[in-house]
């Protein structure tokens, strides 16, 4: 189970327009990332 | 999500990229984007591999209770269109902060669909990271 202090699992997923977006690309821009995983309520 | 959207300027100032991950399909995600006015990138994880990688569970028991039903009623009152429950209603969500080196700095898994960390708590953690040496 991933907790604070662990390496974040890397991923690459398509956005709604089909473009691949990866966590690594986001971080390499020098940004901290906030990942929001939706539940069925949105 | 609406509260997070209101903090868009603050998030930009803190050099934070928000990635929204959904297990819904592309048409559903488009509809959701239109309704919520969210401008953050929305990523599709229909196979839920990334949900699993982050330890986000499915639970029928935790997903359907009075609080969830009441939240649906509130959303409909606020003008959200009722589309029925789409996709897997038992999938739970969560919020994670990852720093520029790829380390998780905050992990929050929802106990039920109405359970979200306060936006103020997320911002406070992001502010700490932004000012850390």
Backbone of each chain as nested JSON, in Angstrom:
{
  "chains": [
    {"id": "A", "residues": [
      {"number": 1, "name": "UNK", "atoms": {"N": [0.855, -1.209, 0.0], "CA": [0.0, 0.0, 0.0], "C": [0.885, 1.251, 0.0]}},
      {"number": 2, "name": "UNK", "atoms": {"N": [0.654, 2.096, -0.959], "CA": [1.453, 3.311, -1.1], "C": [1.115, 4.311, 0.013]}},
      {"number": 3, "name": "UNK", "atoms": {"N": [2.141, 4.763, 0.7], "CA": [1.926, 5.754, 1.753], "C": [2.895, 6.909, 1.551]}},
      {"number": 4, "name": "UNK", "atoms": {"N": [2.718, 7.974, 2.341], "CA": [3.626, 9.119, 2.268], "C": [5.054, 8.641, 2.521]}},
      {"number": 5, "name": "UNK", "atoms": {"N": [5.997, 9.12, 1.708], "CA": [7.396, 8.714, 1.83], "C": [7.794, 7.662, 0.801]}},
      {"number": 6, "name": "UNK", "atoms": {"N": [6.803, 7.013, 0.192], "CA": [7.089, 5.984, -0.827], "C": [7.251, 6.627, -2.205]}},
      {"number": 7, "name": "UNK", "atoms": {"N": [7.942, 5.894, -3.083], "CA": [7.985, 6.296, -4.484], "C": [6.567, 6.188, -5.052]}},
      {"number": 8, "name": "UNK", "atoms": {"N": [6.147, 7.187, -5.779], "CA": [4.814, 7.138, -6.391], "C": [4.849, 6.196, -7.596]}},
      {"number": 9, "name": "UNK", "atoms": {"N": [3.854, 5.317, -7.718], "CA": [3.787, 4.473, -8.92], "C": [3.699, 5.368, -10.16]}},
      {"number": 10, "name": "UNK", "atoms": {"N": [4.57, 5.09, -11.133], "CA": [4.565, 5.902, -12.353], "C": [3.477, 5.399, -13.287]}},
      {"number": 11, "name": "UNK", "atoms": {"N": [2.945, 6.298, -14.079], "CA": [1.903, 5.889, -15.032], "C": [1.869, 6.851, -16.201]}},
      {"number": 12, "name": "UNK", "atoms": {"N": [1.279, 6.367, -17.266], "CA": [0.979, 7.193, -18.422], "C": [-0.419, 6.804, -18.866]}},
      {"number": 13, "name": "UNK", "atoms": {"N": [-1.291, 7.795, -18.981], "CA": [-2.689, 7.526, -19.34], "C": [-3.135, 8.518, -20.419]}},
      {"number": 14, "name": "UNK", "atoms": {"N": [-4.114, 8.117, -21.237], "CA": [-4.637, 9.062, -22.23], "C": [-5.556, 10.089, -21.58]}},
      {"number": 15, "name": "UNK", "atoms": {"N": [-5.486, 11.331, -22.071], "CA": [-6.471, 12.313, -21.601], "C": [-7.731, 12.171, -22.463]}},
      {"number": 16, "name": "UNK", "atoms": {"N": [-8.711, 13.034, -22.246], "CA": [-9.996, 12.871, -22.942], "C": [-9.867, 13.075, -24.45]}},
      {"number": 17, "name": "UNK", "atoms": {"N": [-8.758, 13.679, -24.888], "CA": [-8.548, 13.853, -26.324], "C": [-7.589, 12.805, -26.888]}},
      {"number": 18, "name": "UNK", "atoms": {"N": [-7.228, 11.835, -26.047], "CA": [-6.395, 10.735, -26.53], "C": [-4.901, 10.974, -26.418]}},
      {"number": 19, "name": "UNK", "atoms": {"N": [-4.501, 12.125, -25.901], "CA": [-3.055, 12.387, -25.742], "C": [-2.538, 11.709, -24.476]}},
      {"number": 20, "name": "UNK", "atoms": {"N": [-1.37, 11.101, -24.58], "CA": [-0.802, 10.434, -23.411], "C": [-0.229, 11.474, -22.448]}},
      {"number": 21, "name": "UNK", "atoms": {"N": [-0.555, 11.323, -21.191], "CA": [-0.013, 12.213, -20.149], "C": [0.653, 11.314, -19.107]}},
      {"number": 22, "name": "UNK", "atoms": {"N": [1.924, 11.593, -18.807], "CA": [2.594, 10.749, -17.82], "C": [2.925, 11.555, -16.566]}},
      {"number": 23, "name": "UNK", "atoms": {"N": [3.001, 10.833, -15.461], "CA": [3.364, 11.477, -14.199], "C": [4.791, 12.034, -14.303]}},
      {"number": 24, "name": "UNK", "atoms": {"N": [5.683, 11.258, -14.918], "CA": [7.076, 11.711, -15.039], "C": [7.179, 13.035, -15.793]}},
      {"number": 25, "name": "UNK", "atoms": {"N": [6.467, 13.14, -16.914], "CA": [6.513, 14.394, -17.679], "C": [6.037, 15.561, -16.816]}},
      {"number": 26, "name": "UNK", "atoms": {"N": [4.995, 15.304, -16.046], "CA": [4.433, 16.358, -15.189], "C": [5.475, 16.802, -14.152]}},
      {"number": 27, "name": "UNK", "atoms": {"N": [6.15, 15.828, -13.543], "CA": [7.114, 16.158, -12.49], "C": [8.378, 16.793, -13.067]}},
      {"number": 28, "name": "UNK", "atoms": {"N": [8.756, 16.345, -14.271], "CA": [9.982, 16.879, -14.866], "C": [9.868, 18.368, -15.167]}},
      {"number": 29, "name": "UNK", "atoms": {"N": [8.656, 18.844, -15.284], "CA": [8.468, 20.279, -15.475], "C": [8.711, 21.059, -14.191]}},
      {"number": 30, "name": "UNK", "atoms": {"N": [9.136, 20.376, -13.133], "CA": [9.396, 21.045, -11.853], "C": [8.142, 21.307, -11.049]}},
      {"number": 31, "name": "UNK", "atoms": {"N": [7.108, 20.552, -11.352], "CA": [5.842, 20.747, -10.641], "C": [5.635, 19.659, -9.6]}},
      {"number": 32, "name": "UNK", "atoms": {"N": [5.102, 20.033, -8.46], "CA": [4.518, 19.029, -7.578], "C": [3.184, 18.642, -8.206]}},
      {"number": 33, "name": "UNK", "atoms": {"N": [2.766, 17.4, -7.986], "CA": [1.522, 16.958, -8.615], "C": [0.476, 16.63, -7.557]}},
      {"number": 34, "name": "UNK", "atoms": {"N": [-0.748, 17.021, -7.845], "CA": [-1.892, 16.61, -7.026], "C": [-2.716, 15.659, -7.893]}},
      {"number": 35, "name": "UNK", "atoms": {"N": [-2.78, 14.407, -7.462], "CA": [-3.549, 13.405, -8.205], "C": [-4.905, 13.243, -7.542]}},
      {"number": 36, "name": "UNK", "atoms": {"N": [-5.943, 13.455, -8.303], "CA": [-7.305, 13.313, -7.768], "C": [-7.961, 12.14, -8.477]}},
      {"number": 37, "name": "UNK", "atoms": {"N": [-8.173, 11.055, -7.76], "CA": [-8.843, 9.884, -8.327], "C": [-10.335, 10.015, -8.024]}},
      {"number": 38, "name": "UNK", "atoms": {"N": [-11.126, 10.102, -9.09], "CA": [-12.557, 10.295, -8.899], "C": [-13.219, 9.009, -8.413]}},
      {"number": 39, "name": "UNK", "atoms": {"N": [-14.266, 9.197, -7.644], "CA": [-15.142, 8.099, -7.25], "C": [-16.401, 8.295, -8.078]}},
      {"number": 40, "name": "UNK", "atoms": {"N": [-17.385, 7.459, -7.904], "CA": [-18.479, 7.541, -8.861], "C": [-19.292, 8.812, -8.728]}},
      {"number": 41, "name": "UNK", "atoms": {"N": [-19.133, 9.513, -7.639], "CA": [-19.841, 10.793, -7.506], "C": [-19.165, 11.899, -8.285]}},
      {"number": 42, "name": "UNK", "atoms": {"N": [-17.927, 11.689, -8.683], "CA": [-17.191, 12.729, -9.388], "C": [-16.583, 13.725, -8.436]}}
    ]},
    {"id": "B", "residues": [
      {"number": 1, "name": "UNK", "atoms": {"N": [-14.619, 18.953, -5.902], "CA": [-13.936, 19.363, -7.125], "C": [-14.173, 20.843, -7.407]}},
      {"number": 2, "name": "UNK", "atoms": {"N": [-15.391, 21.284, -7.095], "CA": [-15.709, 22.703, -7.308], "C": [-14.805, 23.579, -6.44]}},
      {"number": 3, "name": "UNK", "atoms": {"N": [-14.56, 23.113, -5.207], "CA": [-13.684, 23.879, -4.301], "C": [-12.26, 23.935, -4.822]}},
      {"number": 4, "name": "UNK", "atoms": {"N": [-11.821, 22.838, -5.395], "CA": [-10.464, 22.773, -5.933], "C": [-10.333, 23.716, -7.127]}},
      {"number": 5, "name": "UNK", "atoms": {"N": [-11.393, 23.742, -7.925], "CA": [-11.386, 24.603, -9.112], "C": [-11.252, 26.08, -8.705]}},
      {"number": 6, "name": "UNK", "atoms": {"N": [-11.902, 26.415, -7.578], "CA": [-11.827, 27.807, -7.1], "C": [-10.408, 28.178, -6.689]}},
      {"number": 7, "name": "UNK", "atoms": {"N": [-9.601, 27.172, -6.4], "CA": [-8.227, 27.422, -5.94], "C": [-7.221, 27.326, -7.08]}},
      {"number": 8, "name": "UNK", "atoms": {"N": [-7.713, 27.371, -8.3], "CA": [-6.835, 27.157, -9.45], "C": [-5.664, 28.154, -9.472]}},
      {"number": 9, "name": "UNK", "atoms": {"N": [-5.947, 29.416, -9.185], "CA": [-4.884, 30.437, -9.201], "C": [-3.829, 30.127, -8.149]}},
      {"number": 10, "name": "UNK", "atoms": {"N": [-4.31, 29.743, -6.956], "CA": [-3.398, 29.431, -5.861], "C": [-2.518, 28.227, -6.233]}},
      {"number": 11, "name": "UNK", "atoms": {"N": [-3.119, 27.234, -6.849], "CA": [-2.366, 26.039, -7.259], "C": [-1.312, 26.398, -8.301]}},
      {"number": 12, "name": "UNK", "atoms": {"N": [-1.664, 27.293, -9.184], "CA": [-0.725, 27.755, -10.216], "C": [0.455, 28.464, -9.556]}},
      {"number": 13, "name": "UNK", "atoms": {"N": [0.131, 29.296, -8.574], "CA": [1.16, 30.045, -7.847], "C": [2.122, 29.094, -7.135]}},
      {"number": 14, "name": "UNK", "atoms": {"N": [1.577, 27.991, -6.64], "CA": [2.389, 27.009, -5.905], "C": [3.082, 26.023, -6.847]}},
      {"number": 15, "name": "UNK", "atoms": {"N": [2.93, 26.242, -8.153], "CA": [3.598, 25.392, -9.136], "C": [3.117, 23.934, -9.054]}},
      {"number": 16, "name": "UNK", "atoms": {"N": [1.806, 23.787, -8.895], "CA": [1.219, 22.454, -8.755], "C": [0.475, 22.079, -10.036]}},
      {"number": 17, "name": "UNK", "atoms": {"N": [0.715, 20.873, -10.517], "CA": [-0.078, 20.343, -11.628], "C": [-1.121, 19.396, -11.058]}},
      {"number": 18, "name": "UNK", "atoms": {"N": [-2.368, 19.638, -11.402], "CA": [-3.438, 18.756, -10.949], "C": [-3.769, 17.782, -12.072]}},
      {"number": 19, "name": "UNK", "atoms": {"N": [-3.738, 16.497, -11.769], "CA": [-4.159, 15.478, -12.729], "C": [-5.378, 14.774, -12.143]}},
      {"number": 20, "name": "UNK", "atoms": {"N": [-6.481, 14.813, -12.866], "CA": [-7.696, 14.136, -12.422], "C": [-7.761, 12.794, -13.141]}},
      {"number": 21, "name": "UNK", "atoms": {"N": [-7.907, 11.724, -12.379], "CA": [-7.968, 10.384, -12.973], "C": [-9.382, 9.845, -12.786]}},
      {"number": 22, "name": "UNK", "atoms": {"N": [-9.946, 9.326, -13.861], "CA": [-11.288, 8.746, -13.763], "C": [-11.293, 7.354, -14.374]}},
      {"number": 23, "name": "UNK", "atoms": {"N": [-12.207, 6.514, -13.896], "CA": [-12.349, 5.189, -14.515], "C": [-13.493, 5.206, -15.527]}},
      {"number": 24, "name": "UNK", "atoms": {"N": [-14.1, 6.396, -15.716], "CA": [-15.201, 6.529, -16.674], "C": [-14.687, 6.519, -18.1]}},
      {"number": 25, "name": "UNK", "atoms": {"N": [-15.621, 6.406, -19.038], "CA": [-15.253, 6.396, -20.449], "C": [-15.072, 7.831, -20.942]}},
      {"number": 26, "name": "UNK", "atoms": {"N": [-14.548, 7.974, -22.145], "CA": [-14.292, 9.298, -22.685], "C": [-15.569, 10.156, -22.818]}},
      {"number": 27, "name": "UNK", "atoms": {"N": [-16.68, 9.613, -23.365], "CA": [-17.895, 10.438, -23.452], "C": [-18.368, 10.914, -22.079]}},
      {"number": 28, "name": "UNK", "atoms": {"N": [-18.275, 10.026, -21.097], "CA": [-18.688, 10.407, -19.739], "C": [-17.792, 11.506, -19.181]}},
      {"number": 29, "name": "UNK", "atoms": {"N": [-16.487, 11.349, -19.425], "CA": [-15.539, 12.345, -18.923], "C": [-15.778, 13.694, -19.59]}},
      {"number": 30, "name": "UNK", "atoms": {"N": [-16.084, 13.681, -20.884], "CA": [-16.393, 14.931, -21.586], "C": [-17.627, 15.606, -20.961]}},
      {"number": 31, "name": "UNK", "atoms": {"N": [-18.659, 14.803, -20.706], "CA": [-19.89, 15.344, -20.128], "C": [-19.611, 15.934, -18.75]}},
      {"number": 32, "name": "UNK", "atoms": {"N": [-18.799, 15.239, -17.987], "CA": [-18.459, 15.688, -16.626], "C": [-17.684, 17.005, -16.693]}},
      {"number": 33, "name": "UNK", "atoms": {"N": [-16.748, 17.092, -17.651], "CA": [-15.949, 18.312, -17.802], "C": [-16.843, 19.497, -18.142]}},
      {"number": 34, "name": "UNK", "atoms": {"N": [-17.813, 19.255, -19.019], "CA": [-18.729, 20.329, -19.411], "C": [-19.537, 20.816, -18.222]}},
      {"number": 35, "name": "UNK", "atoms": {"N": [-20.018, 19.865, -17.439], "CA": [-20.889, 20.23, -16.322], "C": [-20.142, 20.91, -15.193]}},
      {"number": 36, "name": "UNK", "atoms": {"N": [-18.942, 20.44, -14.929], "CA": [-18.218, 20.964, -13.769], "C": [-17.35, 22.17, -14.137]}},
      {"number": 37, "name": "UNK", "atoms": {"N": [-17.053, 22.346, -15.431], "CA": [-16.196, 23.457, -15.841], "C": [-14.748, 23.267, -15.407]}},
      {"number": 38, "name": "UNK", "atoms": {"N": [-14.389, 22.042, -15.073], "CA": [-13.021, 21.759, -14.632], "C": [-12.062, 21.896, -15.81]}},
      {"number": 39, "name": "UNK", "atoms": {"N": [-10.923, 22.558, -15.586], "CA": [-9.965, 22.724, -16.686], "C": [-8.69, 21.906, -16.462]}},
      {"number": 40, "name": "UNK", "atoms": {"N": [-8.641, 21.156, -15.375], "CA": [-7.474, 20.303, -15.14], "C": [-7.501, 19.148, -16.145]}},
      {"number": 41, "name": "UNK", "atoms": {"N": [-6.319, 18.601, -16.496], "CA": [-6.323, 17.43, -17.38], "C": [-7.055, 16.266, -16.724]}},
      {"number": 42, "name": "UNK", "atoms": {"N": [-7.919, 15.628, -17.486], "CA": [-8.64, 14.453, -16.991], "C": [-8.125, 13.233, -17.739]}},
      {"number": 43, "name": "UNK", "atoms": {"N": [-7.604, 12.269, -16.993], "CA": [-6.978, 11.089, -17.584], "C": [-7.895, 9.877, -17.408]}},
      {"number": 44, "name": "UNK", "atoms": {"N": [-7.928, 9.055, -18.434], "CA": [-8.838, 7.912, -18.429], "C": [-8.105, 6.635, -18.043]}},
      {"number": 45, "name": "UNK", "atoms": {"N": [-8.602, 6.008, -16.997], "CA": [-8.013, 4.746, -16.52], "C": [-9.13, 3.708, -16.467]}},
      {"number": 46, "name": "UNK", "atoms": {"N": [-9.654, 3.381, -17.642], "CA": [-10.828, 2.507, -17.685], "C": [-10.54, 1.113, -17.136]}},
      {"number": 47, "name": "UNK", "atoms": {"N": [-9.267, 0.676, -17.282], "CA": [-8.909, -0.65, -16.742], "C": [-8.589, -0.568, -15.249]}},
      {"number": 48, "name": "UNK", "atoms": {"N": [-8.485, 0.64, -14.747], "CA": [-8.215, 0.916, -13.319], "C": [-6.894, 0.337, -12.821]}},
      {"number": 49, "name": "UNK", "atoms": {"N": [-5.923, 0.266, -13.724], "CA": [-4.601, -0.211, -13.3], "C": [-3.952, 0.786, -12.348]}},
      {"number": 50, "name": "UNK", "atoms": {"N": [-4.138, 2.076, -12.631], "CA": [-3.503, 3.089, -11.774], "C": [-4.248, 3.187, -10.434]}},
      {"number": 51, "name": "UNK", "atoms": {"N": [-5.564, 3.026, -10.474], "CA": [-6.325, 2.973, -9.212], "C": [-5.747, 1.869, -8.32]}},
      {"number": 52, "name": "UNK", "atoms": {"N": [-5.531, 0.712, -8.936], "CA": [-5.019, -0.426, -8.147], "C": [-3.6, -0.141, -7.643]}},
      {"number": 53, "name": "UNK", "atoms": {"N": [-2.773, 0.47, -8.53], "CA": [-1.387, 0.755, -8.141], "C": [-1.337, 1.675, -6.914]}},
      {"number": 54, "name": "UNK", "atoms": {"N": [-2.333, 2.541, -6.781], "CA": [-2.377, 3.457, -5.644], "C": [-3.217, 2.901, -4.479]}},
      {"number": 55, "name": "UNK", "atoms": {"N": [-3.613, 1.647, -4.613], "CA": [-4.291, 0.976, -3.5], "C": [-5.713, 1.433, -3.281]}},
      {"number": 56, "name": "UNK", "atoms": {"N": [-6.379, 1.855, -4.356], "CA": [-7.759, 2.333, -4.218], "C": [-8.716, 1.179, -4.457]}},
      {"number": 57, "name": "UNK", "atoms": {"N": [-9.524, 0.929, -3.437], "CA": [-10.326, -0.29, -3.412], "C": [-11.702, -0.109, -4.032]}},
      {"number": 58, "name": "UNK", "atoms": {"N": [-12.341, -1.244, -4.203], "CA": [-13.757, -1.245, -4.555], "C": [-14.499, -1.801, -3.352]}},
      {"number": 59, "name": "UNK", "atoms": {"N": [-15.604, -1.186, -3.017], "CA": [-16.38, -1.696, -1.896], "C": [-17.839, -1.316, -2.063]}},
      {"number": 60, "name": "UNK", "atoms": {"N": [-18.654, -2.323, -2.197], "CA": [-20.091, -2.072, -2.327], "C": [-20.632, -1.498, -1.019]}},
      {"number": 61, "name": "UNK", "atoms": {"N": [-20.219, -2.102, 0.074], "CA": [-20.734, -1.692, 1.384], "C": [-20.407, -0.242, 1.705]}},
      {"number": 62, "name": "UNK", "atoms": {"N": [-19.151, 0.153, 1.39], "CA": [-18.743, 1.508, 1.735], "C": [-19.261, 2.533, 0.731]}},
      {"number": 63, "name": "UNK", "atoms": {"N": [-19.665, 2.05, -0.457], "CA": [-20.08, 2.978, -1.498], "C": [-21.537, 3.382, -1.376]}},
      {"number": 64, "name": "UNK", "atoms": {"N": [-22.368, 2.455, -0.917], "CA": [-23.796, 2.757, -0.897], "C": [-24.322, 2.841, 0.528]}},
      {"number": 65, "name": "UNK", "atoms": {"N": [-24.568, 4.062, 0.932], "CA": [-25.117, 4.288, 2.26], "C": [-25.936, 5.58, 2.185]}},
      {"number": 66, "name": "UNK", "atoms": {"N": [-26.476, 5.984, 3.285], "CA": [-27.335, 7.172, 3.288], "C": [-26.598, 8.425, 2.866]}},
      {"number": 67, "name": "UNK", "atoms": {"N": [-25.322, 8.525, 3.324], "CA": [-24.557, 9.73, 2.999], "C": [-24.367, 9.884, 1.492]}},
      {"number": 68, "name": "UNK", "atoms": {"N": [-24.079, 8.752, 0.818], "CA": [-23.872, 8.783, -0.624], "C": [-25.159, 9.188, -1.329]}},
      {"number": 69, "name": "UNK", "atoms": {"N": [-26.269, 8.579, -0.909], "CA": [-27.552, 8.893, -1.528], "C": [-27.885, 10.367, -1.334]}},
      {"number": 70, "name": "UNK", "atoms": {"N": [-27.649, 10.879, -0.134], "CA": [-27.936, 12.273, 0.163], "C": [-27.069, 13.2, -0.684]}},
      {"number": 71, "name": "UNK", "atoms": {"N": [-25.817, 12.817, -0.907], "CA": [-24.916, 13.625, -1.733], "C": [-25.425, 13.684, -3.173]}},
      {"number": 72, "name": "UNK", "atoms": {"N": [-25.955, 12.576, -3.667], "CA": [-26.541, 12.586, -5.009], "C": [-27.711, 13.567, -5.065]}},
      {"number": 73, "name": "UNK", "atoms": {"N": [-28.541, 13.537, -4.036], "CA": [-29.684, 14.453, -3.994], "C": [-29.19, 15.898, -4.031]}},
      {"number": 74, "name": "UNK", "atoms": {"N": [-28.145, 16.196, -3.26], "CA": [-27.606, 17.564, -3.222], "C": [-27.078, 17.984, -4.593]}},
      {"number": 75, "name": "UNK", "atoms": {"N": [-26.388, 17.069, -5.265], "CA": [-25.826, 17.391, -6.584], "C": [-26.941, 17.668, -7.59]}},
      {"number": 76, "name": "UNK", "atoms": {"N": [-28.013, 16.878, -7.518], "CA": [-29.134, 17.087, -8.442], "C": [-29.798, 18.428, -8.17]}},
      {"number": 77, "name": "UNK", "atoms": {"N": [-29.921, 18.769, -6.895], "CA": [-30.508, 20.059, -6.534], "C": [-29.666, 21.204, -7.051]}},
      {"number": 78, "name": "UNK", "atoms": {"N": [-28.336, 20.977, -7.08], "CA": [-27.419, 22.027, -7.523], "C": [-27.355, 22.097, -9.056]}},
      {"number": 79, "name": "UNK", "atoms": {"N": [-28.154, 21.265, -9.713], "CA": [-28.243, 21.376, -11.16], "C": [-27.5, 20.315, -11.932]}},
      {"number": 80, "name": "UNK", "atoms": {"N": [-26.881, 19.373, -11.234], "CA": [-26.188, 18.295, -11.939], "C": [-27.239, 17.399, -12.585]}},
      {"number": 81, "name": "UNK", "atoms": {"N": [-27.028, 17.035, -13.833], "CA": [-27.999, 16.171, -14.51], "C": [-27.877, 14.743, -14.017]}},
      {"number": 82, "name": "UNK", "atoms": {"N": [-29.019, 14.113, -13.847], "CA": [-29.002, 12.712, -13.411], "C": [-28.745, 11.828, -14.613]}},
      {"number": 83, "name": "UNK", "atoms": {"N": [-27.656, 11.117, -14.588], "CA": [-27.341, 10.206, -15.685], "C": [-27.415, 8.762, -15.22]}},
      {"number": 84, "name": "UNK", "atoms": {"N": [-27.964, 8.558, -14.045], "CA": [-27.896, 7.222, -13.487], "C": [-26.499, 7.029, -12.931]}},
      {"number": 85, "name": "UNK", "atoms": {"N": [-26.29, 5.935, -12.316], "CA": [-24.952, 5.655, -11.802], "C": [-24.178, 4.979, -12.922]}},
      {"number": 86, "name": "UNK", "atoms": {"N": [-23.114, 5.633, -13.359], "CA": [-22.362, 5.136, -14.505], "C": [-21.113, 4.399, -14.035]}},
      {"number": 87, "name": "UNK", "atoms": {"N": [-20.757, 3.4, -14.78], "CA": [-19.518, 2.693, -14.474], "C": [-19.651, 1.897, -13.191]}},
      {"number": 88, "name": "UNK", "atoms": {"N": [-18.557, 1.667, -12.557], "CA": [-18.519, 0.844, -11.367], "C": [-18.757, 1.709, -10.142]}},
      {"number": 89, "name": "UNK", "atoms": {"N": [-19.943, 1.588, -9.567], "CA": [-20.281, 2.463, -8.444], "C": [-19.581, 2.061, -7.166]}},
      {"number": 90, "name": "UNK", "atoms": {"N": [-18.858, 0.958, -7.187], "CA": [-18.186, 0.529, -5.956], "C": [-16.733, 1.007, -5.893]}},
      {"number": 91, "name": "UNK", "atoms": {"N": [-16.252, 1.621, -6.964], "CA": [-14.86, 2.065, -6.973], "C": [-14.688, 3.3, -6.09]}},
      {"number": 92, "name": "UNK", "atoms": {"N": [-13.766, 3.213, -5.167], "CA": [-13.495, 4.349, -4.292], "C": [-12.34, 5.173, -4.85]}},
      {"number": 93, "name": "UNK", "atoms": {"N": [-12.276, 6.435, -4.446], "CA": [-11.253, 7.328, -4.971], "C": [-10.252, 7.74, -3.909]}},
      {"number": 94, "name": "UNK", "atoms": {"N": [-9.486, 8.753, -4.233], "CA": [-8.502, 9.238, -3.275], "C": [-7.745, 10.416, -3.833]}},
      {"number": 95, "name": "UNK", "atoms": {"N": [-6.904, 10.99, -2.983], "CA": [-6.101, 12.151, -3.365], "C": [-4.664, 11.92, -2.921]}},
      {"number": 96, "name": "UNK", "atoms": {"N": [-3.73, 12.213, -3.802], "CA": [-2.307, 11.993, -3.509], "C": [-1.514, 13.219, -3.95]}},
      {"number": 97, "name": "UNK", "atoms": {"N": [-0.557, 13.604, -3.128], "CA": [0.38, 14.66, -3.514], "C": [1.728, 13.996, -3.756]}},
      {"number": 98, "name": "UNK", "atoms": {"N": [2.305, 14.278, -4.922], "CA": [3.61, 13.721, -5.29], "C": [4.555, 14.893, -5.52]}},
      {"number": 99, "name": "UNK", "atoms": {"N": [5.727, 14.861, -4.892], "CA": [6.655, 15.989, -5.07], "C": [7.464, 15.83, -6.354]}},
      {"number": 100, "name": "UNK", "atoms": {"N": [8.285, 16.821, -6.649], "CA": [8.997, 16.846, -7.938], "C": [9.98, 15.683, -8.093]}},
      {"number": 101, "name": "UNK", "atoms": {"N": [10.359, 15.048, -6.974], "CA": [11.281, 13.91, -7.073], "C": [10.523, 12.584, -7.18]}},
      {"number": 102, "name": "UNK", "atoms": {"N": [9.208, 12.636, -7.202], "CA": [8.428, 11.413, -7.368], "C": [8.073, 10.714, -6.073]}},
      {"number": 103, "name": "UNK", "atoms": {"N": [8.249, 11.403, -4.96], "CA": [7.893, 10.815, -3.659], "C": [6.48, 11.266, -3.255]}},
      {"number": 104, "name": "UNK", "atoms": {"N": [5.709, 10.302, -2.75], "CA": [4.363, 10.621, -2.265], "C": [4.483, 11.428, -0.972]}},
      {"number": 105, "name": "UNK", "atoms": {"N": [3.848, 12.566, -0.91], "CA": [3.906, 13.416, 0.286], "C": [2.588, 13.437, 1.05]}},
      {"number": 106, "name": "UNK", "atoms": {"N": [1.529, 13.01, 0.403], "CA": [0.252, 12.873, 1.106], "C": [-0.539, 11.782, 0.394]}},
      {"number": 107, "name": "UNK", "atoms": {"N": [-1.073, 10.862, 1.177], "CA": [-1.901, 9.791, 0.622], "C": [-3.22, 9.783, 1.375]}},
      {"number": 108, "name": "UNK", "atoms": {"N": [-4.322, 9.957, 0.662], "CA": [-5.639, 9.976, 1.295], "C": [-6.573, 9.098, 0.474]}},
      {"number": 109, "name": "UNK", "atoms": {"N": [-7.022, 8.028, 1.082], "CA": [-7.97, 7.152, 0.404], "C": [-9.355, 7.357, 1.003]}},
      {"number": 110, "name": "UNK", "atoms": {"N": [-10.329, 7.549, 0.148], "CA": [-11.69, 7.821, 0.642], "C": [-12.261, 6.601, 1.34]}},
      {"number": 111, "name": "UNK", "atoms": {"N": [-12.883, 6.861, 2.471], "CA": [-13.565, 5.763, 3.154], "C": [-14.859, 5.415, 2.432]}},
      {"number": 112, "name": "UNK", "atoms": {"N": [-15.542, 6.439, 1.925], "CA": [-16.736, 6.224, 1.111], "C": [-16.772, 7.356, 0.082]}},
      {"number": 113, "name": "UNK", "atoms": {"N": [-17.678, 7.303, -0.893], "CA": [-17.611, 8.291, -1.978], "C": [-17.764, 9.753, -1.543]}},
      {"number": 114, "name": "UNK", "atoms": {"N": [-18.345, 9.995, -0.373], "CA": [-18.515, 11.387, 0.06], "C": [-17.281, 11.889, 0.815]}},
      {"number": 115, "name": "UNK", "atoms": {"N": [-16.371, 10.994, 1.104], "CA": [-15.212, 11.331, 1.942], "C": [-14.073, 11.881, 1.081]}},
      {"number": 116, "name": "UNK", "atoms": {"N": [-13.78, 13.174, 1.25], "CA": [-12.675, 13.808, 0.539], "C": [-11.855, 14.596, 1.552]}},
      {"number": 117, "name": "UNK", "atoms": {"N": [-10.549, 14.722, 1.321], "CA": [-9.789, 15.567, 2.246], "C": [-10.197, 17.023, 2.028]}},
      {"number": 118, "name": "UNK", "atoms": {"N": [-10.19, 17.836, 3.099], "CA": [-10.525, 19.253, 2.905], "C": [-9.508, 19.889, 1.953]}},
      {"number": 119, "name": "UNK", "atoms": {"N": [-9.997, 20.743, 1.065], "CA": [-9.095, 21.416, 0.122], "C": [-8.047, 22.219, 0.893]}},
      {"number": 120, "name": "UNK", "atoms": {"N": [-8.452, 22.757, 2.05], "CA": [-7.5, 23.544, 2.85], "C": [-6.313, 22.683, 3.296]}},
      {"number": 121, "name": "UNK", "atoms": {"N": [-6.575, 21.41, 3.603], "CA": [-5.491, 20.512, 4.036], "C": [-4.55, 20.203, 2.866]}},
      {"number": 122, "name": "UNK", "atoms": {"N": [-5.126, 20.021, 1.695], "CA": [-4.298, 19.769, 0.508], "C": [-3.418, 20.986, 0.225]}},
      {"number": 123, "name": "UNK", "atoms": {"N": [-4.04, 22.171, 0.294], "CA": [-3.278, 23.4, 0.012], "C": [-2.167, 23.612, 1.034]}},
      {"number": 124, "name": "UNK", "atoms": {"N": [-2.469, 23.314, 2.287], "CA": [-1.467, 23.508, 3.345], "C": [-0.251, 22.626, 3.086]}},
      {"number": 125, "name": "UNK", "atoms": {"N": [-0.502, 21.383, 2.699], "CA": [0.61, 20.455, 2.42], "C": [1.407, 20.935, 1.198]}},
      {"number": 126, "name": "UNK", "atoms": {"N": [0.698, 21.42, 0.187], "CA": [1.367, 21.904, -1.029], "C": [2.177, 23.168, -0.737]}},
      {"number": 127, "name": "UNK", "atoms": {"N": [1.649, 23.999, 0.161], "CA": [2.396, 25.211, 0.542], "C": [3.685, 24.843, 1.259]}},
      {"number": 128, "name": "UNK", "atoms": {"N": [3.588, 23.838, 2.143], "CA": [4.796, 23.362, 2.842], "C": [5.851, 22.907, 1.841]}},
      {"number": 129, "name": "UNK", "atoms": {"N": [5.412, 22.15, 0.853], "CA": [6.351, 21.634, -0.155], "C": [6.964, 22.767, -0.965]}},
      {"number": 130, "name": "UNK", "atoms": {"N": [6.14, 23.763, -1.265], "CA": [6.616, 24.874, -2.095], "C": [7.67, 25.692, -1.37]}},
      {"number": 131, "name": "UNK", "atoms": {"N": [7.578, 25.729, -0.041], "CA": [8.509, 26.556, 0.724], "C": [9.649, 25.746, 1.331]}},
      {"number": 132, "name": "UNK", "atoms": {"N": [9.599, 24.401, 1.146], "CA": [10.664, 23.557, 1.701], "C": [11.973, 23.846, 0.977]}},
      {"number": 133, "name": "UNK", "atoms": {"N": [13.108, 23.821, 1.708], "CA": [14.384, 24.12, 1.055], "C": [14.773, 23.015, 0.063]}}
    ]}
  ]
}
